[in-house]
Amino acid sequence: MFGSARILGNTVATIVSVLIPGLLGLWSLKPLLEMLGGETFTILSFFWVYTSHLGFFDLGISRNLGIELPKLPNGEKSKLVNQSIRKAFEYSLIGVVVVALLLFVIPIFNPQFSVVSQFRVFVVLIVWVPLAVIQMIVRGVFEASESFISAAVFRAYNQSVLFLVPWVMASWGQCDIFQIVLMITVARFLSLFPSFYWLMRQYSLELIKKIEDQAVVIHRNNQWITLSNVSGIVNGSLDRFVLLSLLGAQAIGAYVFAQDFGIRILVLSSSFALVLLPFFSRNQTKLQNHIWVKRGSGLILLSHIGLGLILFFGQTYLKHGFTNMPLAQDVIDFFWIFLLGITANGIGHILLSALHSHRELKRPALWHVISALLYIPLLYWVLQVFGLTGAAVLWSVRSVIDTIVLYFLWRQ
């Protein structure tokens, strides 16, 4: 069983794993914006979002590992891990087809994305699909196995190269999008070698040998997890495509900058939810899990209030860190709005982990579908009437409502 000290230690490891790339990302944003220019930087930020969401094509396997692996006896764990890795390759093929169609179609309707119609860039982005799926599942095995230090190193490296590679290459005068994404691909691919070695030792990973079918465990939860993931992508990223198509890359630069910074904080605050998932899954007493939900929510509230105070008193310094003062003011104004939604979303991650650990998947998934169907049309209308400020307010309000709904589902 997890003790409080172990939960704290795993949380610290996970926070460090997202804090390092988060700080690197924050540090690199300004020089990258200056070296690449506003439009190229915006396109690169979309590639960052694209990369983070490609793991969706694991179709729920990584989340399912966190739910099921802690419940299984040791003899069954190797079967589940082996089948999960094999399914990663199968599901990657689905992802390749879907992403290829999207990358082909989007530039037709939005010339802003003509860069992905370049064959070389197109091929590299397609390669990212199986790479992201396999990495997502490998990290899921680390976390479900309570090997959070290994998961932290794996995450920190793969997230850091997204910022370090473009920064180094742009510093050398290499601003070609193809060269940037190609080098990111090579750097992230290298992380799989030590990870697969660990899997082979820990779970006797065999990619060729026939393993007794464990598909029932793999597929038991996947459809609802996948549905929630689809809705999350719509709610969390499709808004950028709406903004880009209506306003263009230059107009939404400050909005994207502030949202990127906010997402880094959200990943930081939701680290506690990742650590708690195997604890929740193993501990089926809801009363005890209620205590940790409250503790996690309180931790996020306190940390975000502290962050808000730091930014409030340090905003003058931050403004002077930019060469473009009007852009800096716009970024700060948007961020104050996003901070409300980010805080609510962090608490929502904990509630969703608690719900999933008890295999309560259907109702959260259906709610997320409903919210996604409402959000995008409403965003289009709000953007037309209230502009980017209205869009930022809507994003935060949606997050607050989502957390309230998840709380009532959990209390039931």
N, C-alpha and C positions, 0 to 999 in steps of 0.2 A: 504494500500500500504506500501511496505517497504520504510523506509527512510534510508539515508546513515548511521546514527548512529545505526539503528537496524541491518543493514547488517554487520556493523563492529562488533557489539556485538555478533551476531550469528556466525560470522567468528571466533572470538576469542574463543568462546565456543567450536566450532568444532575443531579448531586447538589444543586447550588444550586436547580435547578428543583423538586425535591421537598422541600428543606430549608425554603425560604420558606413554602410552604403548610403544611408540617409544624409549623413554629414558630408560625404563625398559628393552626393548629388547636389546638395545645397551650395557647397563650395564651388562646384563646377558650372552651375547654371549661368552665373553672370559672365564668366569668360567664354563659355560656349555660345551664349547669346551674342556676344560681341564678335567672336571669330566667325561664326556661321551665318550671322544675319538673322533677322526676325523670322522670315518665312522658312528657311532651312531648319532653324531651331524648332519651330512648331512642328514641322514634319518629323524631326527626330523624336520629339516628345510623343508623337503618335506611335512611333515605333516602340518606344518604351512601354506604352500602354498595351500595344499589340503583343509584345513579348510576355507581359505579365498575365494576359488572358488566354494565351495559347494552351496553358495547362488545363483549360476547361475540357479539352478533348480527351482527358483521362476518363471522362464521363462518370465522375463520382468515385473512382477507385481510391484516390489518395484520402479522401474524407472517410470512405468506407473502412479503410485500414485503421484509421484512428478510432472508429466505432467498434469494429469487430476484433481486431488483433488482441487488444488487452483482455477480451472475454474468453479467448480460446486457450485450451491447454497447450503446453509446449509442443506436443507431437503434431498438432494441427497447424501451428503457426507457419512452418516451412511450406506447407501446401498452399496456404493462402498467399504468401509472399511470391512463390513461384508462379502461381496462376495470375497474380496481379501484374507481374512484370511481363508475362506473355501477352496479357490483354492490352498492355501499353502499346505493343507493336501493332496489334490489330486495330485498336481505336485510332492510332496515328494515321492509318490509311484513310479513315473517314475524315479526320481533320485535314489531311492534305487536299482531298477533293473539295471540301467546303471552302477552305481558305483560298485555294487556287481560283475557284469561281468568284469569290468575293474580290480578290485582288485584281481579277480581270474585269469585273463589272464596275467596281467603284470609280476608277478613272474615267469611264465612259460618261458617268453622270456628274462627276466632280473633277474638273481638270487640275485642282489643287494636288491631287494624288497621282499625277501623270508619272511621277518618279517611279512608282511601283510597276508601271507598264514596261520599264526597261527590263529586258530579259534577264540580265545578270542579277539585278536586285530581286526580281521576281523569284528566281531559283533559290537564292539564299533565304528569302523569307519563307519559302515553302519548306526548306530544310529545318527551319526553326520549329516547325510543328512537332515532328517526332522528338526532337531534342527537348522541347519544353514539356511534352507529355511524360517522357521517361524521367526527366529531372523532377517533375512534380511527384511522381509515384515513388521515386527513390527517397525524396525528402519525407514523403508520407510514411514510408517504412521506418526511417530514422525516428520520427516523432512518435509514431505508434509504439515503437520499441523503447520509448523513453530515453533514447540516445540523443538528448537535446544539444549536447556539445557538438557532436558530429553534424547534426542538422544545422546548428548555428554556423559552423565553419562553411558548410556546403552552401547555405543561403547567402552568407556575407560575401563569399567569393563571387558567386554567380550574379548577385545584384551589383556588386562593386564594378565589375568589368563593363556594365552598361554605361557607367559614367566615366570611368578611367580611360577606356579605349578611345571614345570620341575626343576626350580632352587632350590626351597625348597626341593623337593623330592631327587634331586641329592645331595644336601648338607647333607641330612640324609642318604645317601648311597643307596637310592632306585632308581636304574637306569634302571629298567625293563620298556620296552616300553609300555606294557599293563597297568601297574599300572599308568604310567604317563598320557596316553590318557584317562583312566577311570576317574581319578580325574579331569582332564580338563573338561570332559563331565558333571560331577556332578556340578562343579562350574558354568559352562555356563548355565545349565538347570535352576539353581536357579534364574537367572536374569529374567526369563519369568513370574514369579509370580507377581511382582509389575507391570510389563508391561501390562499384561492382565487385571489387576485391573484398570489401567488407561484407557485402551481401552473400558472396560465395562462402565465406568463413562462418557467418552468423546463421544463415538459413539454407546452406547447401544449395545455392542457386544453380539450377540446371536449365539451360535454355533449349536443349535438344531432347534430353531424356523425358519420357512420358511420366507425368505426375498425376496422381489420382485426382479426378475432377473435383474442384472445390467451387464450381461456378455458382452454386446456390448461395454461398456466402458472399461472393463477389457481386452478384446481381440483386441481392435481396433489397438493398437500399439505393442502388445506383440511379433508378429512374427519377426518384424524388430529389436526390442530391443534384443531379444534372439539371433538373427543372429549376431549382433554386439558383444554380450557377448561371444558367441562361438569363434568368431575370436579373441577376446581379450585374451581368455584363451590360444589359440594356439600361438598367438604372444608373450604373456607375460610369459608363464610357460612351454609350451611344449619344448622349447629350453633346459630346464634343463634335460628333459628325453633323448634328443638327446646327450647332453654332457655326461650324466651319462653312457649311453649305450656304447659310444665310448671310454671314458677315465677312467671311474670308479670314485667312490666317493672320494678317497684320492686326485686324481689329480685336481679335480675341487673345492676343499675346499675353496681356496682363492677367486675364482670367485663367488661362492655362498654367501660367507660372504659379499663381496663387493656389490653384487646385493641385498641381503637382506637389507643392510643398505640403499641402494639407494631407494628401494621400500618404506621404512619407510618415507623417505623424500618426495617421490612422493605422498604418501597418505596425508602428511602434506600440500603440496602445492596445492593439488587438493581439499582441504577442502572448498576453496572459491567457487569452482564450485558447490558443494553440496548446499551451502547457496543460491547461485544465481538461482538455478533451479526453485524453486517456484516463485521467483521474476520475472524471465524471463517468466514463464508460465502465470502469472497473467497479466503481462504487455505486451500486444501484439504489441506495437509500436517498430519496429525494430531499429529505430533511437536511442531511449533511451537505448535499450539493447546493441547497438554498443558501447556506452560510457562505460558501465560496463564490456564489453568484453575487452576493451583496459585497463581499470583500473586493472582488474584481471590479465591480461597478464603482465602488468607492475609490479604488486606486486610480481608475481612469479619470474620474471627476477631479481628484486632487492634483494629478499630474497635469491635466489640461488647464486647470485654474492657474497653477504655477507657471505653465508655459505662457498663458495669456498675460500674466503680470510681467513676465520677463520681456515679452514682445512689446507690451504697452510702454514700459519705461525705456526700452531700447530702440524704439522705432525711429527716433531721430538719427541714431547712429546707422541704422539699417538704410535709411533714405540716402545718407551721404555715401554709402557703399556702392550706390548706383551712379552711373554717369548720366542716366536719364531720370531726372527727378520726377516728372509727371508719371512715368511708368512705375516708379517705386511707390508713389502715393496710391496709384490704382491697385497695385498688387496688395498693399497693406489693407486697403479698403475692402477688397474682395475676401482677403483672408479672414478678417473679423467675422464675416458672414459665414464662411466655410467652417470656422472653428466650432460653431454650434452643431452643425451636422456631423462633423468629424467626431465630436465627443459622444453624440447619440449613437453614431455608428459603431464606435468602439465598445460601448455597452451592449449594443445589439449583437456583436460578435460573440460575446460571452453567453448571452441568452441563447443564441443559436447553437453553440457548442453543447450547452446543457440539454437542449431539446433533442439534438441529434444523438447524443450519447444514450438517451433512453429510447432511441428508435422512433421518436416522434417527428416524422419527416414530412408527412403528407400535408398537414395544415400550414406549416411555414412555407412549403413550396407553393401551395395554391395562393396563399396571400402574396407572395413575391410575384407570381404571374399577374395577379390582379393589379398590383401597384405598378408593374412595368407597363402594362397595357394603358394605364391612365397617365403615366408620367410623361412619355414622349409627346403625345398630342397636346397635353397641357403645357409642356415646355415650349412648344412651337408658338402657342397663343401668348404665353407670358413674355417670350422674347420679342414678339411683335409689339406688344403693348408697353412693357416696362423695361425692355432692353436687357443688357447683361446683368445689371444689378438684380432685376427680377428673377433671372435665371439662377443666380447664385442663391437667392432667398429660397426659391423653390427646391433647389437641391438639398439645402439644409432642412427645410420643413419636411420633405419626404423622408429624410433619415430619422427625424424625431418621431414621426408617425409610425415608421417601421419598427422602431425600438419599443414604442408603447404597445403595438400589436403583439410583438414577440414576448413582451413581459406578461401580458394577459394569457397568451397561449401557455407560457411556462407555469404560471400560477394555477392553471387548470389541471 
